[in-house]
Amino acid sequence: MRGLAARLRIDWRASVSLVGTIVKYLSLSLLVPLVVAVVYGDDVWVFVVSILAAGAIGLSLEHLDPDPDLGPREALLLVSLAWLAVAVVGTIPYLLAGNGIPFLIEPSAPQSTLAHPVNALFESMSGFTTTGATVLGAISLDRHSHAVMMWRQLTQWLGGMGIIVLMIAILPELAVNGAELMQSEAPGPELQKLTPRIVETARALWLIYVGFTLLYILILYGLHLAGMAPEMGLYNAIAHGFTTLPTGGFSPEADSVAAFSAVVQWVVIPFMFVAGVNFALFWHVIRGEIDALADDPEFRAYAGAVAVLTAITGVLLFRGAAPALELGGATEGVTENALRQAAFQITSLLNSTGYATSDFVEWGAHAKLVLLFAMFVGGSAGSTGGGVKVIRWIIVLKGVRRQLFVAANPNAVEPVRLAGRVVDEESVRGIMAFTLLYLLVFGISTVLISLDAARIGLGLTVIEAISASIATLGNIGPGFGDLGPFGSYLWFSDWSKLLMVGLMWFGRLEIVPVLALFVNGLDGR
């Protein structure tokens, strides 16, 4: 460790010590599933032991450096290691709970696999990175306790707005380097400071996030009390509150949101849309700057992409692109259902939420092609959505247009502009490099997943391999084929699942912070 740290010129003790502090406080979040275990009569010792173990790990790491001092490289290392550490610690309840309720589970059944370390790590990383891909062979509160499922959902809520952002908001020791830490973790090319103090910015973002979550839970439970959502009890309302705003997609229901009434599905759609919007814009709206949304080019592009893709998909479904499915129902000639299914699936996949109200694996080829395209768009910068991000695609397209213009007019000076302002060349190059790197990682991982699937005789199709790669790298969750909205990643080998764990980690940190850590350290500059 010291040799590598010397070559990278990093004070690893400072970074690891603060990772320990984060893990220590993360252990307190396990009190939520512990309370759920008490309420539902589940095994409380799973969470008592998990709290003690996570606390002990955190305290041990924290003592490595009593006075940590973070430089830029230490900040990168801290952010990178923190997301690995919370995912590893997050496996403890899964490993201890194992099969869920033993007398209901056959030892060889797929749902018994959470006790396997690789499966537990996959599920935990998928939760914290809000990917929503699962290795559970069967999702059911009869097979897994309410408390374990609540932990699964809570990990998504904690990871949604960002663990580092949360810790900056509550831990004074991280405030000094808060801007660098948030920039390393923040989804998107640029962090928008809402206030002069980064601590206050972190708190503002989390308060907006909490506010939307509470509003959403109240509406869902209100529908239940009004008799319009019989299946949406308080547990389900909280569970979906924990997994919608972070664009996570973990539902305690095997049929995802298809398990609920059409009214619930219409309510979920706007909240999924909100989760893909830059949360900084809501801060401006709250302060009375109502035009903030309409004036923002990324918001207009995001809303336009959702509207256009929904319209195309809706027309395809209305004309019969989906058969009469068991889940989702008939859409051919049914305007309301065609529009609802289209709006739900497009919003869910475009910003990486991953919920489903229809088995889109059974849709026609053209409709599935639109969904696959939506997976590459992503949410807005500063949102909880995954993927490349809308703002990057805007800059990439403007950059390509600029290059074509300059090729035709060699003496012209044509800067890239966004909302009337010139985007500096360093930002344009950075976004181009990120997009190329993202596509490169996507392509290589697709090949590796395909080769490994062939090695074990999994019979993976090309479209399934592509969707597995983009669904994990883009933190989306469901793919196509057996990886569809009601499918599972359980059948991949441990090597492929570990590769996907890495893709989810890369995707959440947007690749560059991890690679920059090594490049900055090894090139001697």
N, C-alpha and C positions, 0 to 999 in steps of 0.2 A: 504493500500500500504506500509506504513512504517513498520507494523508488519511483513508482508511477506518479505519485503526487509531486515529487521533485521535478520529473520531466515535464509535467503539466504546470508546474509552478503554482500549486494550489495548497492552501492551508486547509487540508481536508478535515482536520479536527474541528475547526470552527463551523464548517458546513454540517458535519455529522452531528455535532452537539446541538445545533438548532433544529435539525431533523428530529432529534430526540425530544426536544421541547414540543414540537408539533405532534409527535406520537403520544406524548404524555397527555396533552389536552384532547387528542382524538379519543383517548380511552373513555373520556367523560360522555362522549356521544353514545357509547354502548349502554348508558343508563336508559335510553329510550326503549330499545328492545327488551331490556330487563323489566321495565314497567309493563310492557305488553305481555311478557311472559307471566308476570304475576296476575294480570287481568284475565288472561285466557287459560291459566293453569298449565302453562308450558314448563319445560325444564329450566328453572332459573339459574342452575349451576353453570350452564353453558355460558351465560353472560357474566356471572360473577367471576368465573375463572378468566374469561376473556378480558374483563376490565383490569383484573390484577396483573395478567400477563402483559397486556399492552402498557399499563402504567409502569411495570418493572422494566420493560424494554426501553421505554421513553426516558426514564430516570437514569438508566445505565448509560445510554448514549449522551444524555445531556451533561453528564459529569466529565466527558472527555475534554471539554474546554469550558472552564467557569466564566471566562470573559471573551466570548467569540467576537472576532472583528471581521466583517465581511467586505471583501473587495469584489470587483466585477466577476472574476472567475469563481470565487466562493459562492456568489449569489446564483450563478448558473448551476454550480454543482448542487447547492441546496435545493433549488427548485426541481432539478432532475431527480435527485435522490428522494426528495419528499414524496413525490408521486409513486415511486417504487415502494417506499417504506409503508405508506398508508395502505397500498394494495396488499402487501405482504401481511401486515397486521390485521387487515380486514378479513383474511382467511381464517383467523382463529375460531370465530363462531361456527363457520362452515365445517371446519375440521372436527370440532368438538361435537356439533350436532349430528354430523354424518348423515345418516339416512333419514333424518326427520323423525317420524313416529315409527319406531322399529316394527311394531306388530302389523303395520299396514304395508310394509315394504318387503318385497322378496329380495334376498341378498344379491341376485344377479340382475335385478331390474335397473334400467338406466337412471331412475331417480335416486338411486343409492350412491351416486358417484361423487357427491359433494365432499365426502371424506378423503377423496384422492387429492394430494397436494396440487397437482397441475390443474385439475378441474376447479378446485377452490380458488387458486390464483387467477384463473381465467374469469371466473364469476366475479371475484373481487375487483380485478382491474377493469372489467367491463362496467361494474357499478360505479366506481369512483371516476372513471373517464366518461361516464354517461353514454357509453356505447350501446348497451342494451342487448348485446349478443349473449346467449345463454348456453350452458351445457346441461341444464336441467332437462332430463328426458321427459318429465311430465311436471307441469306447473299446477299445483293444487294445494289448497290449505288443508286438505285431508292427508296429504303426503308430507308436507313440510309445515312446521309450526308457524303460527301467526308471528311469533317473535323473530324467527329466522328470516321470514319473508320481509318483515318490517326492517330488519337490518339491511337486507338486500336493497330495499327501496331507499332507505336513509342514506346509504353510500352515494346514491345518485344525487340526492339533494345536496349533500356536503360537497360533492365534486362539481356541481353545476356552475355556481358563481366563482368557484375556485377556492381550494383549501388555503393557498398562500394569501389570497385576498382576505379571506376570513381571519387568518392568523395576524395579518398586518392590522386588521381592524381592532383586534382584542389584545395583541401582545406588544407592549411598548418597545421591547428589545429588537423588534423587526422594523420599527418605524424609520430608523436612520437610513436603511437601505431599501425602504419600501418601494420607491419608484422603480429601481432596477429589478427588484423581485417581481413586482406586478407586471412590468414590461416583459419579463421572461415567461410569465405564465399566461398573460392576457391573450385571449383568442383574437387574432387579427394583427395587422402590421403596425398599428400605432395605438398607444394607450392615451385616452383622453382624460386629462386631469380636470375634475369638476370643481375642485377647491384648491387653494394654495397648498394645503397640507394633504399629503398622500393618505394619511390615516383617515382623514375626514372623507376623502374620495372613496376609500374602501368601505367605510361605514355607510355612506350614501348608497353605494351599489348594493350592499347587502340588505339595507332597509327596504329598498325598492323590490328586491328579490323576495324578501320575507312578506312584504305587503301583497304582492301578486299571489304568492302561495296561499296566504290566509284567505284572500278574497275568493280564490278558486275553490278551496276546500269548503268554504261557507256556501257557495253557489251549488256545488255538487251535493252536499248534504241537505241543502234546502230543497233541491229537486226531489230527494228521497222523502223528506218529511211531507212534501206536497203530493206525494203519490205518483210522481212522474218518472221516478227512477228506483223501482223496487229493489234492485240489486246493489244500489249505491249506498250502503250503510256507512257509518262513521269510519270504520276501518278502511274501507275501499276509498272513501273520499280523501282521507289522509294519505293513503298509499299512492293514489294518483296525483295528489298535490305534490308529493315528494318526487314524482318521476316525470311530470309534465313540464313544469317550469325549467328544470335543468335539461330539457330535451333528452331525457334518459330512455324512457320506453319500457322499463321493467314494470309489468303489471302483475298483481297476485292472481289474476285470472288467466287460465290457459288460453282462452279465446281473446285475450287482450281487450280492447275497448268494444269489440264485437259482442261482448257479453252484456253490454248495456243498451238501453233504449236509444232510439234515434235522437231524442231530445238531448241526452247526455253527449252523444257524438257531436251534435251541433255546438254544444258548449265547449267541448274539448278543442275544436278546431281553432277558434280565435285565441285561446290561451297557448296553443302550440305555436301559432303565428307570432304572438307577443314574445315568446321565448327566443325566437330567432331574430329579434330586433335589438339593435345596440341599446343597452340599458341606460347609457348616458343620455340618450334622447328623451327618455321618460323623466329624467332629472330636470331637463330643461322645460318639459311640458308642465311638470309640477310647479316650477317657478313662474309659470305664466307665459312662457315663450312657446305659444301654441304652434307657431309656424315651424318649429324645429323639425318636426317629422316631414312636413311637405317640402322643406328646403333641403333636406338631406338626400344627396344623389344615391347613396347606398340604399336607403330605405325605399326610395321610389323604385329602384331596380329590383330589390327584394320583393316588394309588393307586386310589381309588374310580373316578375317571373312566376310567382305563385298564381296570379290571376290567369296568365296566358296558358301555363301548363295545366291548370285546373280546367280551363275552358276546352283545351284540346282533348284531355282525358275524358271529360264529361261527355263530349260529343261521341268519342269512341265507345264509351260505355252505353250511352243512349242508343247507339246503333248496333249494339250487340257484341262488344268486345269481351264481355264477361258472360260466361254461362250462368245459369241459375244455380248459384252456389249455396251450399249449406250455411256458410257464414257470409253475410253481406246481402244475400237475396238477389232477386232479379233486378237488373238495371235497364234492360232493353225496353225502350218505350216508357220508362218510368223516370220522369224528369227529376223529382226530388231525390230519389235514391242515387241516380247517376251523378247528380251534382254533389251530393253529400259524400259518396264514396270517392269521387275524384278529388274534391277539396281536402278530404281527410288524408288520403294516401299521399297526395302531392306535398301537402304541408308537412306531413310526418317524415317523409323521406328527404325532402329538399333541405330541411334544417336539422336533420339527423335525429329526430325524436324516436322514431322506430315503432310507434304504436301502429295497430292495424284494425280496420273494421271489415276487411274483406280478404279472402285468400287470393291475393293478386298473382300468386304463382300460377293460378289457373286462367288468368286473363290472356287475351290474344297477344300476338307478338308485337304489334304496333303499340298497344297500350303499355306493355312491359318495357318497350324501348324508351318511351317517355319517362317512365319511372326510373330507369337506369340513368337517363340523362339528368334527372332531378337530383340523383345521389351525388353528382359531381359539383353541384352548385354550392351547397353549404349555407350556413346562416350568415348573419352580419358580424362584422368585427365588434367586439364588446358585448356580444350576446352569449348565450350558453350553447348555441348551435355549433356543430362541428363542420368538417369539410374544408374546402379551400377558402371559403368566404367570398361573399358577393363583391366586396370592395376590390379584392385582388383580381377577380375576373374583369371588372370594369377597367382597372389599370392595364391589365394585359391586353385587352381588346383595343384600348386607346393607344397603347404602345405599338401594337402591330400596325394599326392604322397610321401612326406617325412614321413608322419605318417605310411603309409603302409610299407615303406622301413624299418623304425625303428622297427615296429612290427615284421618284419621277421628277423631283425638283431639287437637284443636288445642292444648290446654293441657299435653299430655304432653311430658316430656323423655326422649328415647330416644337415647342415644349408640350408636354402632356399636361392638360388642365383638368381640374376636377372642381365643379361648382364655381367656375370662373377663376380659380386660383391655380397657379403653376405648381405642379408636383415636382419636388426636387429630384434630380437624376439619380441620387443615391437610393431614394425610396423606390424609384421605378426599377432600377437594377436589382434591388433586394427582392422585390415582388416577383420579378421575372425568374430570379434564381430559385426562390421558394417554389414557385409553380413547377419549374422544370424538375427540381429535386423531388417534389411530391409525386409527380407523374413517374419519375424514375423508380422511386421506392415502390409505388403501386405496381409498376410493370414487373420488377424483379420479384416482389412477393407473390404476385400471381403465378409466375413460373415456378417458384419454389413450392407453393401450395399444390399446384398441379402435379409436379413430379413426386411429391411425398404422397399424395393421394393415390397416384398410380402404383407407387411402391407397395402400399398396403392393400391394393385392390379395392379402393373405395368407389371407383366408378364415377368420379366427379366430372361433370361436363365443363366446357370452357366458360359458359355463362355463369355457372356456379362458382368456379374458381375466381373469375373476375369480381363477382359480387362479394365473395368472402373477403377478398383483399380490400376492396373499396369500403365495404361495410365495417371492417375493423379499423382500417387506417383513417377513414372519415368519421369514426365514432358514430356510425349510423345504426348498426345492429342487425336487422334482418337483411337477407339477401334473396336469392332466387333458388328454385328447386327445393332440395331438402333443407335449405337454410332460410326458407320463407318465413313469413311473419309468425307462423305457428310451428316452426321447425326448431332444430337444435344443432349446435356445433359439437355435440358430444362425440360424434363418430370420427372426427379427425384424430390423427395420432398425437401423442404428447408433443412431438417435435413441432407439428403444425400449430398446435394450440399455444405452445410457447412463442412461436413466431408471431402469432396473432396478438398475444399479450404484449409483445414488443411493438407491434403496429399500433395497438390502442394507446400505448404509452407515447410513442412517437407522435401519433395524431393529436393527442391532447396537448402536448407541448409544442406542436407544430414543427417538429423535426429540428429546426435550426438551433435552438438553445442547446440541445444535446450534442450536435455535431460541432457547433462553435466552441464548445468547451474543450474539445480535443484540438481543433485547428488552432485556436488562440494559444493553447499551451505548447504545442509542438513546433510551431513555425518560428519560434524565437522572437516574435515581435510583441 
